[in-house]
Amino acid sequence: MKTDRSVRLERRRVIAGALAFMAAPGILRAGSDTASRNISSFRMHDWRDHFDRLGVGIILSDTKSRMLQHWTADGRLQIYPTSVPMTDAMTRRGYTKVVEKRKNPGWGPTPAMRERDPSLPAYVEGGDPRNPLGTRALYLSWQFYRIHGTQDTRKIGRRSSSGCIGLYNHQIEAVYEQAPVGTQVKLI
């Protein structure tokens, strides 16, 4: 003979099983939709569609797919996920080049950043965990724009910067070693 308690437990198991059964297709669909959205949003580019020659290397950063493609002088290609500017208004697009490289760069906020947030420090030394430039930075011919690492890995793959392109520290270190000053850059 079943007790009231055993009937209630059995009823709960049946309801929980039914809910899990009904939710399973949605959960499975959500996972596959996410994968297809991520795959479909990434677009491979050919450097020849943007530049006349490979030269000492090319960096092409796609702000829509949040991916950076780096071709070395010998034509090898590496692809990295990036953080991109928070808004289109903060996004500069077009041609530039690497004009300087720094290990453990110091950081000072731009005038626009200070205007948005006056509490920002005037300057942060390289190596300080609060430094948003990470372990390496490629300085571009555009003032205030960089391709750099980040201490905050949650930013990668998101609209999270004030204009720069961010990579994981270990990835910017690889790009830093293989992209000399003069590397052609295009942000699209």
C-alpha positions as a Markdown table, in Angstrom:
| # | Residue | x | y | z |
|---|---|---|---|---|
| 1 | Met | 0.0 | 0.0 | 0.0 |
| 2 | Lys | 1.3 | 3.4 | -1.0 |
| 3 | Thr | 1.5 | 6.2 | 1.6 |
| 4 | Asp | 0.6 | 9.8 | 0.9 |
| 5 | Arg | 4.3 | 10.7 | 0.9 |
| 6 | Ser | 5.3 | 8.0 | -1.6 |
| 7 | Val | 2.4 | 9.1 | -3.9 |
| 8 | Arg | 3.6 | 12.8 | -3.7 |
| 9 | Leu | 7.2 | 11.7 | -4.5 |
| 10 | Glu | 6.0 | 9.6 | -7.4 |
| 11 | Arg | 3.9 | 12.5 | -8.7 |
| 12 | Arg | 6.9 | 14.9 | -8.4 |
| 13 | Arg | 9.1 | 12.4 | -10.4 |
| 14 | Val | 6.5 | 12.1 | -13.1 |
| 15 | Ile | 6.1 | 15.9 | -13.4 |
| 16 | Ala | 9.9 | 16.5 | -13.3 |
| 17 | Gly | 10.4 | 13.8 | -16.0 |
| 18 | Ala | 7.6 | 15.4 | -18.2 |
| 19 | Leu | 9.1 | 18.8 | -17.9 |
| 20 | Ala | 12.6 | 17.5 | -18.7 |
| 21 | Phe | 11.2 | 15.7 | -21.7 |
| 22 | Met | 9.4 | 18.8 | -23.0 |
| 23 | Ala | 12.4 | 21.1 | -22.5 |
| 24 | Ala | 15.0 | 18.8 | -24.1 |
| 25 | Pro | 14.2 | 19.7 | -27.7 |
| 26 | Gly | 14.5 | 23.4 | -26.9 |
| 27 | Ile | 17.7 | 23.0 | -25.0 |
| 28 | Leu | 19.2 | 21.0 | -27.9 |
| 29 | Arg | 17.9 | 23.5 | -30.5 |
| 30 | Ala | 19.4 | 26.4 | -28.4 |
| 31 | Gly | 22.8 | 24.8 | -28.4 |
| 32 | Ser | 22.8 | 24.1 | -32.2 |
| 33 | Asp | 21.4 | 27.6 | -32.9 |
| 34 | Thr | 24.3 | 29.2 | -30.9 |
| 35 | Ala | 26.8 | 27.1 | -32.8 |
| 36 | Ser | 25.4 | 28.0 | -36.2 |
| 37 | Arg | 25.1 | 31.7 | -35.3 |
| 38 | Asn | 28.8 | 31.7 | -34.2 |
| 39 | Ile | 29.9 | 29.9 | -37.3 |
| 40 | Ser | 27.8 | 31.9 | -39.7 |
| 41 | Ser | 28.9 | 35.2 | -38.2 |
| 42 | Phe | 32.6 | 34.5 | -38.8 |
| 43 | Arg | 33.7 | 35.5 | -42.3 |
| 44 | Met | 37.1 | 34.5 | -43.7 |
| 45 | His | 38.7 | 37.2 | -45.7 |
| 46 | Asp | 41.4 | 37.0 | -48.3 |
| 47 | Trp | 44.1 | 39.6 | -47.9 |
| 48 | Arg | 44.1 | 40.2 | -51.7 |
| 49 | Asp | 40.6 | 41.6 | -51.4 |
| 50 | His | 42.0 | 44.4 | -49.3 |
| 51 | Phe | 45.7 | 44.9 | -50.1 |
| 52 | Asp | 47.8 | 44.9 | -53.3 |
| 53 | Arg | 50.7 | 43.1 | -51.7 |
| 54 | Leu | 51.5 | 41.1 | -48.6 |
| 55 | Gly | 54.6 | 43.1 | -47.7 |
| 56 | Val | 55.9 | 42.5 | -44.2 |
| 57 | Gly | 52.5 | 41.2 | -43.2 |
| 58 | Ile | 48.9 | 42.1 | -42.9 |
| 59 | Ile | 46.4 | 42.3 | -40.0 |
| 60 | Leu | 42.7 | 42.4 | -40.9 |
| 61 | Ser | 40.3 | 42.9 | -38.0 |
| 62 | Asp | 36.6 | 42.3 | -38.6 |
| 63 | Thr | 34.7 | 44.2 | -36.0 |
| 64 | Lys | 31.4 | 42.5 | -36.9 |
| 65 | Ser | 32.6 | 38.9 | -36.4 |
| 66 | Arg | 35.1 | 40.0 | -33.7 |
| 67 | Met | 38.0 | 38.1 | -35.3 |
| 68 | Leu | 41.5 | 39.2 | -36.3 |
| 69 | Gln | 43.3 | 37.5 | -39.2 |
| 70 | His | 47.1 | 37.9 | -39.3 |
| 71 | Trp | 49.1 | 37.0 | -42.3 |
| 72 | Thr | 52.9 | 36.9 | -41.8 |
| 73 | Ala | 55.3 | 38.0 | -44.5 |
| 74 | Asp | 55.6 | 34.4 | -45.7 |
| 75 | Gly | 51.8 | 34.0 | -46.1 |
| 76 | Arg | 51.0 | 32.0 | -42.9 |
| 77 | Leu | 47.6 | 32.8 | -41.4 |
| 78 | Gln | 46.6 | 32.9 | -37.8 |
| 79 | Ile | 43.1 | 33.7 | -36.6 |
| 80 | Tyr | 42.2 | 35.1 | -33.2 |
| 81 | Pro | 39.0 | 36.2 | -31.4 |
| 82 | Thr | 38.9 | 39.8 | -30.3 |
| 83 | Ser | 37.2 | 42.4 | -28.2 |
| 84 | Val | 35.9 | 45.4 | -30.3 |
| 85 | Pro | 34.7 | 48.9 | -29.5 |
| 86 | Met | 31.5 | 49.2 | -27.5 |
| 87 | Thr | 29.7 | 51.3 | -30.1 |
| 88 | Asp | 30.0 | 52.0 | -33.8 |
| 89 | Ala | 30.8 | 55.6 | -32.9 |
| 90 | Met | 33.9 | 54.5 | -31.1 |
| 91 | Thr | 34.9 | 52.2 | -34.1 |
| 92 | Arg | 37.4 | 53.5 | -36.6 |
| 93 | Arg | 37.5 | 51.6 | -39.8 |
| 94 | Gly | 39.9 | 51.8 | -42.7 |
| 95 | Tyr | 43.6 | 51.4 | -43.4 |
| 96 | Thr | 46.5 | 52.0 | -41.0 |
| 97 | Lys | 49.7 | 50.3 | -40.0 |
| 98 | Val | 51.8 | 49.3 | -37.0 |
| 99 | Val | 54.1 | 52.2 | -36.2 |
| 100 | Glu | 55.4 | 51.0 | -32.8 |
| 101 | Lys | 55.4 | 47.9 | -30.5 |
| 102 | Arg | 55.7 | 47.8 | -26.8 |
| 103 | Lys | 56.1 | 45.1 | -24.2 |
| 104 | Asn | 54.2 | 45.7 | -20.9 |
| 105 | Pro | 53.0 | 49.1 | -22.1 |
| 106 | Gly | 51.8 | 51.7 | -19.7 |
| 107 | Trp | 48.4 | 53.2 | -20.2 |
| 108 | Gly | 46.7 | 56.5 | -19.8 |
| 109 | Pro | 43.0 | 57.1 | -20.7 |
| 110 | Thr | 42.2 | 59.2 | -23.8 |
| 111 | Pro | 40.6 | 62.6 | -23.3 |
| 112 | Ala | 37.2 | 61.0 | -24.4 |
| 113 | Met | 37.6 | 58.3 | -21.9 |
| 114 | Arg | 38.3 | 60.8 | -19.1 |
| 115 | Glu | 35.2 | 62.8 | -20.2 |
| 116 | Arg | 33.0 | 59.7 | -19.9 |
| 117 | Asp | 34.6 | 58.6 | -16.6 |
| 118 | Pro | 36.5 | 61.2 | -14.7 |
| 119 | Ser | 37.4 | 58.7 | -12.0 |
| 120 | Leu | 39.9 | 56.9 | -14.3 |
| 121 | Pro | 43.5 | 57.1 | -13.2 |
| 122 | Ala | 45.7 | 59.5 | -15.1 |
| 123 | Tyr | 48.3 | 56.7 | -15.8 |
| 124 | Val | 48.7 | 53.0 | -15.0 |
| 125 | Glu | 52.2 | 51.3 | -15.2 |
| 126 | Gly | 52.7 | 48.3 | -17.4 |
| 127 | Gly | 52.3 | 45.1 | -15.5 |
| 128 | Asp | 49.7 | 46.5 | -13.2 |
| 129 | Pro | 46.6 | 44.3 | -13.1 |
| 130 | Arg | 44.4 | 47.4 | -13.7 |
| 131 | Asn | 46.3 | 48.2 | -17.0 |
| 132 | Pro | 43.8 | 47.4 | -19.8 |
| 133 | Leu | 46.6 | 47.0 | -22.4 |
| 134 | Gly | 47.8 | 43.6 | -21.2 |
| 135 | Thr | 51.3 | 42.4 | -21.9 |
| 136 | Arg | 51.9 | 43.7 | -25.4 |
| 137 | Ala | 50.6 | 46.5 | -27.6 |
| 138 | Leu | 50.8 | 47.3 | -31.3 |
| 139 | Tyr | 50.5 | 51.1 | -31.8 |
| 140 | Leu | 48.7 | 52.1 | -35.0 |
| 141 | Ser | 49.2 | 55.3 | -37.1 |
| 142 | Trp | 45.8 | 56.5 | -35.7 |
| 143 | Gln | 46.3 | 58.3 | -32.4 |
| 144 | Phe | 44.9 | 56.5 | -29.4 |
| 145 | Tyr | 44.2 | 53.2 | -31.3 |
| 146 | Arg | 45.9 | 50.0 | -30.5 |
| 147 | Ile | 45.8 | 46.2 | -30.9 |
| 148 | His | 46.7 | 44.9 | -27.5 |
| 149 | Gly | 46.3 | 42.2 | -24.9 |
| 150 | Thr | 43.9 | 42.4 | -22.0 |
| 151 | Gln | 44.0 | 41.4 | -18.3 |
| 152 | Asp | 40.2 | 40.9 | -18.4 |
| 153 | Thr | 39.6 | 37.9 | -20.6 |
| 154 | Arg | 35.8 | 38.3 | -20.3 |
| 155 | Lys | 36.1 | 41.1 | -22.8 |
| 156 | Ile | 37.2 | 38.9 | -25.7 |
| 157 | Gly | 34.4 | 38.2 | -28.1 |
| 158 | Arg | 32.4 | 41.2 | -26.9 |
| 159 | Arg | 31.8 | 44.9 | -27.6 |
| 160 | Ser | 33.8 | 46.1 | -24.7 |
| 161 | Ser | 36.6 | 48.5 | -25.7 |
| 162 | Ser | 36.8 | 52.3 | -26.0 |
| 163 | Gly | 38.1 | 51.9 | -29.6 |
| 164 | Cys | 41.0 | 49.4 | -29.5 |
| 165 | Ile | 41.1 | 45.8 | -30.6 |
| 166 | Gly | 41.9 | 43.4 | -27.7 |
| 167 | Leu | 43.2 | 39.9 | -27.7 |
| 168 | Tyr | 44.1 | 37.3 | -25.1 |
| 169 | Asn | 47.6 | 38.1 | -23.7 |
| 170 | His | 49.1 | 34.9 | -25.1 |
| 171 | Gln | 47.7 | 35.6 | -28.5 |
| 172 | Ile | 48.9 | 39.3 | -28.7 |
| 173 | Glu | 52.3 | 38.0 | -27.7 |
| 174 | Ala | 52.3 | 35.7 | -30.7 |
| 175 | Val | 51.2 | 38.5 | -33.0 |
| 176 | Tyr | 53.7 | 40.9 | -31.5 |
| 177 | Glu | 56.6 | 38.5 | -32.3 |
| 178 | Gln | 55.5 | 38.0 | -35.9 |
| 179 | Ala | 54.2 | 41.5 | -36.9 |
| 180 | Pro | 57.0 | 44.0 | -37.4 |
| 181 | Val | 56.6 | 47.7 | -37.5 |
| 182 | Gly | 55.2 | 48.5 | -40.9 |
| 183 | Thr | 52.7 | 45.7 | -40.9 |
| 184 | Gln | 49.6 | 46.8 | -42.9 |
| 185 | Val | 46.4 | 46.9 | -40.9 |
| 186 | Lys | 42.8 | 47.3 | -41.9 |
| 187 | Leu | 39.7 | 47.4 | -39.6 |
| 188 | Ile | 36.4 | 46.6 | -41.2 |
